[in-house]
Amino acid sequence: MLCACMLHGVTLYSYLTRAHRPHALHETGRSVARNLSVDLSAPVLPVTYMEAPQAAGQDRDYKFIAKAVDEAYRAVESGVGRPFGAVIVRGDEEVVSCHNLVFKNTDPSAHAEITAIREACKKLGKINLSDCEIYASCEPCPMCLGLIRLSKIKKVVYGAKAEIAFAAGFNGTVPDAFIEYYKKSGIEIRQAEGEAARIAEEVFEKSKDKFRME
Ligand SMILES: [Zn+2]
């Protein structure tokens, strides 16, 4: 049987790897088109609906990780802290974006995530951030994961792996047991993919002449 997908110019590979659901979706589309008297002989662009949700997720990740990365550069350029940034998001709206302030506050706990959670709580007037997500330029450390849990944030997306920060001289390791513990407590923790991870990982190399270790 010839699938409608074949008529729409989709490659054989796509056809073979997207067997059933695309066909059903196409048929639905064709039925709708028929009812609307749409010209089905018109050329149709290659199907993108299967990629769309993932691409949308990656775009969203990139948007907020890029903001966190921008915060990381601000921390070192202004001399107030180390190259780490974090953004708290509610729905699709940014609540706050912050960076590391350990030097400005003379406070070793003033990590970007801690600062962002404190600011978000103040701004929203509550200590329960269960309707928020946090985007961090780098994988959060155990201290930050602890506060993320206390604030009831349910989703953490980070750009660079902690190992990259560690290689740059920071106390960056996060034991797997910590990650597993927080995942089991219901927090989604994952690294952003593609370009978002790349721009986050290059922060340390690009800012190495500007940040200080002490
Ligand atoms: Zn931290």
Residues whose N, C-alpha, C, O or C-beta is under 5 A from the ligand:
A	BS01	ZN	H111 P140 C141 M143 C144
